[in-house]
């Protein structure tokens, strides 16, 4: 699970899931990050400090997420 692999960035693990029209997401306060899925296209998105507060589409979730955070390890 992504939360376990990137526990230092996505804490607390098992953050409460929330919904907003078209999105299902989790907020991780310590890193001010959000992970969300869209019901329109089933893509995974990240928004937060580690993306310069820009929304990033993570279409191939494992590959794109690994690439994004490799520089922060």
Backbone as a ProteinNet text record, in pm:
[ID]
protein_1_A
[PRIMARY]
XXXXXXXXXXXXXXXXXXXXXXXXXXXXXXXXXXXXXXXXXXXXXXXXXXXXXXXXXXXXXXXXXXXXXXXXX
[TERTIARY]
83.4	0	87.9	47.9	124.6	150.9	53.8	72.7	184.5	196.9	302.9	438.8	444.6	572.1	626.6	538.2	578.3	526.9	545.8	492.2	545	667.3	721.5	654.2	589.7	522.4	371.1	316.9	171.6	132	150.4	114.8	-0.7	-85.1	-88	-141.6	-89.1	-139.8	-286.9	-357.9	-502.3	-575.9	-535.5	-605.6	-751.3	-841.3	-982.8	-1005.3	-1088.3	-1123.2	-1241.6	-1235.6	-1340.1	-1387.3	-1501.7	-1549.6	-1582.3	-1563.8	-1600	-1651.1	-1749.6	-1806.1	-1698.2	-1710.2	-1622.5	-1491.4	-1459.7	-1332.3	-1350.7	-1263.1	-1250.3	-1106.9	-1082.9	-946.6	-913.1	-783.5	-731	-634.5	-639.6	-549	-450.3	-323.8	-216.2	-155.8	-209.1	-169.5	-19.7	56.4	197.1	275.4	241.1	311	225.4	106.8	10.8	-12.5	-26.1	-47.8	-186.6	-230.7	-359.6	-338.1	-403	-413.5	-561	-593	-733.3	-750.5	-866.5	-905.1	-1027.1	-1034.6	-1146.4	-1244.2	-1372.5	-1472.9	-1495.6	-1440.8	-1455.7	-1363.1	-1236.6	-1138.9	-1061.4	-1093	-1024.8	-875.1	-828.9	-687.7	-658.2	-530.8	-482.4	-413.4	-441.2	-381.7	-314.8	-209.4	-140.9	-135.4	-155.5	-141.6	-78.6	26.9	88	224.2	291.5	422.4	522.8	519.8	619	592.8	483.5	456	452.1	505.4	500.1	357.8	272.1	129.9	59.7	109.7	46.7	-15.4	-129.8	-193.7	-117	-78.5	-8.6	-96.8	-114.7	-186.7	-92	-126.4	-42.5	-111.8	-116.8	-194.8	-147	-16.1	40.4	86.8	-5.4	22	156.1	192.6	318	438.3	442.8	557.6	570.6	462.9	469.2	495	435.4	455.8	599.4	656.3	795.7	887.5	861.3	943.9	932.6	812.7	791.6	867.1	861.1	917.6	1059.7	1115.7	1251.3	1348	1328.1	1419.6	1405.1	1300	1279.2	1321.4	1368.8	1410.9	1541
-118.1	0	124.5	224.4	347.3	413.5	415.8	479.4	413.5	282.4	212.4	239	238.7	257.2	398.5	497.4	636.3	694.6	620.6	658.9	793.6	829.3	957.3	1075	1051.2	1157.4	1153.1	1033.5	1016.6	970.4	1059.9	1028.7	1117.7	1077.1	943.2	841.5	720.1	613.5	591	541.6	517.2	645.2	756	882.6	866.1	939.7	926.6	961.9	886	912.8	1008.4	1099.1	1199.4	1199.3	1259	1270.9	1416.4	1451	1580.7	1548	1616.8	1575.6	1532.5	1410.8	1344.9	1293.1	1321.4	1278.4	1204.9	1109.5	1036.5	1062	1117.6	1159.4	1142.5	1154.8	1155.2	1272.2	1336.5	1446.5	1399	1434.5	1396.4	1525.7	1574.1	1704	1726.7	1630.9	1661.3	1701	1641.8	1675.5	1764.9	1802.1	1882	1823.7	1692.4	1626	1566.2	1552.9	1490.6	1384.9	1271	1171.3	1161	1159.4	1154.7	1068	1007.7	938.3	1008.8	1009	1073.3	968	991	897.3	914.8	1020.4	1044.6	954.2	941.6	865.1	761.5	747.2	651.5	675.6	797.6	829.1	866.2	851.5	889.2	1024.4	1113.3	1246.5	1275.2	1357.1	1403.5	1555.7	1617.3	1761.6	1784.8	1865.8	1895	1959.8	1970	2033.4	1971	1840.4	1770.6	1781.2	1844.1	1868.4	2018.3	2096.5	2241	2293.8	2219.3	2251.9	2259.2	2180.9	2164.7	2026	2013.8	1883.2	1800.3	1680.4	1587.9	1468.3	1436.2	1315.8	1197.6	1096.7	977.1	860.8	864.9	767.2	625.4	604.2	473.6	481.6	467.9	507	463.9	338.3	293.4	357.9	356.7	412	562.3	635.6	780	822.8	755.8	791.1	765.7	651.6	622.5	729.2	768.7	870.3	1002.9	1043.6	1171.1	1178.5	1073.9	1080	1025.5	973.4	919.5	1028	1151.7	1259.8	1299.6	1254.6	1291.7	1182.1	1068.3	957.5	991.3
0	0	0	-73	-86.8	47.6	136.8	267.8	346	337.3	409.3	346.8	215.6	146.1	165.5	172.3	187.1	318.2	424.5	555.2	603	565.3	608.6	538.7	424.2	350	364.6	383.2	390.6	529.4	626.1	763.7	806.7	894.6	952.5	852.9	860.9	776.1	806.3	708.1	721.4	760.5	698.4	721.5	679.3	741.8	704.1	557.2	491.9	352.6	348.4	254.3	238	93.5	69.3	-67.5	-97.5	-221.3	-275.6	-414.8	-466.7	-595.5	-696.2	-740.3	-838.1	-780	-651.7	-595.2	-462.6	-441.2	-315.3	-273.8	-154.4	-122.2	25.1	51.6	188.1	203	319.8	351.3	456.3	438	529.5	586.3	701.6	756.1	777.7	832.9	857.7	732.4	618.4	494.1	404.8	452.7	377.4	237.4	231.1	103.2	91.8	-30.8	-60.9	-167.7	-152.7	-258	-291.5	-419.4	-460	-583.3	-594.4	-716.2	-772.3	-903.2	-971.3	-1019.7	-997.5	-1046.8	-1197.7	-1253.3	-1397.1	-1477.4	-1432	-1510.1	-1428.5	-1301.6	-1212.6	-1201	-1227.8	-1213.1	-1069	-1033.1	-901.2	-913.3	-818.8	-819.6	-686.2	-691.1	-571.1	-575.3	-459.2	-442.9	-307.7	-301.7	-173	-185.2	-71.5	-65.5	-162	-176.3	-257.7	-407	-444.7	-587	-614.3	-522.4	-538.2	-532.6	-462.2	-450	-585.7	-679.2	-810.2	-815.9	-878.9	-892.4	-993.4	-953.1	-1042.2	-1069.5	-1195.4	-1232.9	-1227.5	-1152	-1136.2	-1205.6	-1337.5	-1413.6	-1396	-1388.6	-1356.9	-1213.9	-1118.2	-979.9	-923.4	-935.4	-873.1	-940.2	-1071.7	-1143.3	-1122.6	-1141	-1130	-986	-889.7	-749.5	-710.1	-751.9	-721.5	-780.5	-904.2	-969	-897.2	-863	-795.8	-664.3	-583.3	-449.3	-438	-544.6	-538.5	-491	-531.5	-492.6	-346.4	-279.2	-139.4	-42.9	-95.3	-8	61.8
[MASK]
+++++++++++++++++++++++++++++++++++++++++++++++++++++++++++++++++++++++++

